[in-house]
Amino acid sequence: MPLSGWLIVRVLGLDPGFAVGLILVESCPSGIASNVISFIAHVDVALAVAVTLTSTLLAFSMTPLWCQLLAGRYVPVDALGLSRSTRQVVVAPVLIGVLCNWRFPRTVSIEVGMQNGGMAAMLARKNFPTEPLAAVPAVFSAVIQNMVGNMVAAYWRQRPIAATETAREEKIALPVTVVEPGDVP
């Protein structure tokens, strides 16, 4: 995703503020909405949750890395500052929640998932104060991601899965030649 954001920036020749914002949005981890949309679309929710968890836990290193590599071409990037902000806002709450649930199994889980657009807006405001336009792509991305995601989920939900399952269940006949021990040259 970060490379697609960078490509859009290059193709459209966006202003540095918008460029940083778009690259930042694309560099942030996916949010819980992707898991909900996966559920609505009747796809592998466990896989979606695993991908969300992995991208969230790696966010403190990958978001600053992608921003340094791609957005650093337009404005100075404080990768350590981005990493610190990401750890505080994303990784720490997830780890605290896991530890609380482990220590107190009856803990009620309150989902406080932050979409990557919301996270990107916060990171842009805190880490790129000289680029006020950097938060603009983040604001629009949250709205667009949820609208497009729900439309795609609704589309896939209407598609019959039976054809796919039937194809998996069909047996494929392959020609088999039986070689007896005496037939080997």
HELIX and SHEET records of a PDB file:
HELIX    1   1 PRO A    2  LEU A   12  1                                  11    
HELIX    2   2 PRO A   16  SER A   27  1                                  12    
HELIX    3   3 ILE A   32  ILE A   40  1                                   9    
HELIX    4   4 VAL A   45  LEU A   70  1                                  26    
HELIX    5   5 ALA A   71  ARG A   73  5                                   3    
HELIX    6   6 ALA A   79  THR A   86  1                                   8    
HELIX    7   7 ARG A   87  VAL A   91  3                                   5    
HELIX    8   8 ALA A   92  ARG A  103  1                                  12    
HELIX    9   9 ASN A  116  ASN A  127  1                                  12    
HELIX   10  10 PRO A  132  ALA A  135  5                                   4    
HELIX   11  11 VAL A  136  GLN A  158  1                                  23    
HELIX   12  12 ALA A  162  GLU A  169  1                                   8    
HELIX   13  13 PRO A  181  ASP A  183  5                                   3    
END                                                                             
